[in-house]
Amino acid sequence: MKVSWLSKKYVSVLLHILFWVVLFSLPSLFRPRQDTNAQHTNDPGNRLFCQYLVNCFFWISLFYINSYVLMPFLVNRKKYIQYLLSLFAIIAVLFLLNWLSFSLILPERKFSFGLFLFFFLFPCIFILACSIAFTMFRDRMRSDRLAIQKETENLKTELAFLRSQVSPHFMFNVLNNMVSLARKKSDQLEPSLFKLSSLLRYMLYETDEEKVLLEREVEYLQSYIDLQLQRFGSKVNINQVMEDYDRNCFIEPMLLIPFVENAFKHGTGFKNNSEINIELKTQNDLLEFRVSNYYDNSIVQVKDKTSGIGLQNVKRRLNLLYKNEHTLSIESKDNFFIVTLQLKLH
């Protein structure tokens, strides 16, 4: 996740310095210009400015004490009475320090409580309001950033879990194919094992990547279809068109196989009309994948415990990875179960 420029520490420090410089420079803009030949050391105007700088230090201290001590340890813990008492105590201390600094810097002037209210206490209230607003904004940004990080980690964890479910489910079906060929003592068992080896190589070494080339995913699909053809032979009519696609596009690994698995699982085993159609093509970075299989309404199929795992997982993965960049259509028409996926590739 990219870090916002506002959250960078040096940017925050620079913004704070700029804020204080601009804020405390405003009064000096309206200060009358002094005679350059005057004795600056004893000039009351210069000593007033020194007192103003001391007050600026007090205001800055109030800002950060409230923001980094009082609010985190009292307001955030709902200790509001302690917070108000602490503020009164700090302002009382600042009053004493202001009186002491005024007496030392401007001994010839009489300390006025009215001037103290206008020139020191009111700015304190303004600085305190700025501190509260800044703290609330900072905490909101921090909570939003943590929420985004948490959501990202949750998505990564869920995607890893979903992907881990796809592989065992697929292997369960492939191993059943191997058992079937072994029972038939088929000559296709050895080439089937080589195909299986190729599939395992893909699953072990490439599916850990976030994206794989679409060409590798298509090769994976083709290996799976070849294994199924060796199992069913002429019992299933398979029509496939998977050549018109951009080989430089990337896709989430093992995203398409559940649709093909589902077609073989529910579109075979009929005495007649067992048919599966698979079509894949891309155009302008848009992938269109269509899988349809024949089904007989008169035959009640008994679902096992793993039924539907693949399709449910791929739906969830599509919603997580391509939330607004895909459309998935599942329909039944003329005894055909049809799945159509349109996906924006990257």
Protein Blocks (a to p, Z undefined) as FASTA:
>chain_A
ZZdfklpmklmmmmmmmmmmmmmmmmmmmpccddfkbcfklmmklmmmmmmmmmmmmmmm
mmmmmmmmmmmmmmmnopaklmmmmmmmmmmmmmmmmmmmmmmmmmmbccdfklmmmmmm
mmmmmmmmmmmmmmmmmmmmmmmmmmmmmmmmmmmmmmmmmmmmmmmmmmmmmmmmmmmm
mmnopaklmmmmmmmmmmmmmmmmmmmpmbdcfklmmmmmmmmmmmmmmmnmmmbccddd
dfbccfkbccdehklmmmmmmmmmmmgoiaghpacddddddeehiacddddddddfklcc
dddfknoklmmmmmmmmmmmmmmlcccddddeehiacdddddddZZ
